[in-house]
Amino acid sequence: MKIIAILMTLPIFAMAEGAQEQAPASPLFTFLPFILMFVVMYIFFILPKQKENKKIEEMRTSLKKGDKVLTVAGIVGTVSNIDDRFVSVKTGDTKIDFEKVAIVKLLEANGTST
C-alpha cells in the first residue's frame, strides 16, 4: 500500500522539477492580459463617452436666443438670454437662470425641430 502511494506521488515531484527548469516568463507576457483589458475598456467605454461629451459641449456653445431646450431638472423652456456661464430659460411666465452645463438637450433650434 505504501509503495502504491509513493509511486503515485512520483509524477507530481517530476512535474515540479520540470517547472523549476523553465525560464521565467517575460514581464510583457505577465502584464499582457491587463494591457489588453485596458485597451478594450478604452475603446468601448472611454472613447464613446468622450465623443458624446464633445457633442454636448458643441451644442451648449451653439445655443442661441429662442432655442427650445431641456435642462437637467427636466424643465423644458425657451432660451431668453445667454451669458458666458449662464443661460436664462423662459417657461410660461417664469424666467429661470441655469448654468450652461445644466442644459442637456436642444429640442428645437429657433423654431425648427431637431
N, C-alpha and C positions, 0 to 999 in steps of 0.2 A: 504494500500500500504506500509506503514511504517512497519507494522507488518511482512509482507512477506519479506521485506529487512532484518529485524532483524533476522527472522527465518533462512534465507539463510546464514547469516554470523555466526550463532552459530556453525555449524560443523567446520568452519575454526578455530575458537577460541579453540574448543575442541581438534583439531589436534595439535595446537600449544602448548597447555598444556601437551599433551601426549608426545610430542617431548622433552619437558623440563625434563620430568621424567626419560628418558632413561639415562643409564650410558654413559659416554663419550667413544668414540671409542679409542681403544688401538693405540699407535703410530706405531706399526708394521703394522696394517691394513691400517693406513693412508699412509704410505710410500711403501706399498707392490706393487702398480702398477708401481711406479718409479723403484723399485728394479728389478721387472720382466722385465721392458723395458731395463734396463742396461744389464741384463743377456742376453737377446735376441740380443741386439746390439753387445755385446762382442762375442757371438757365431757366428753370421752371418757376422760381418764386421771386427772385430779386429783380431780374430784368423786366418782366411784365409789370411789376409794381412801379418801377422807375418810369416806364413809358406812360403808365396811367397818371402818375403824379405830374409828369411834364405836360400831358394833355390838359389836365385840370388847371394847372398854373397858366397855361396859354389862354384858356377860357376866361380865367379871372382877370388877366391883363387886358383882354379884348372887350371887357364889359363896357356898354355904352348906356347912356340915359335912355329909358324907355324899354330896356330888355326885361323880359319876364324871367324871374329866377326862383330857384328852390334853395332854401337855407338848410343848415344842419338841423335846426329846430323843427323843420317840416313846414315852415312858413313860405307860402307862395306869394310873390308880390312883384311889383314893377320897380326897377331902379329909378330913383328920382335924383340922386346926387352921388358923385364919385370923388373921393379924395385919394391920396396915395395909399392910405391904410384902411379907410372906412368907406362903406357903401350904405347909402340911405335907401331903404326899401319901403315902398308905399303899398299897404294892403288896406283896401277900403278907404276909410277916413284917417287911418293911423299911419304915421311915418316912424319907422324903426331903424336905428343905426346899427350896422353889423360890421365886423372886421371882414376884409376880403376873404380870409380863409374860411369864413362861415358860409360862403356861397358854394354850394355843392354842384348845382346843375343849372345850365342855361336852358330854359324851356322854350322861349321864343326870343328871337333877336329882332328888336324893333318892329314887332307886329308880324313877323314871318315865323312860322313854327319850324322847329328843327327836329 
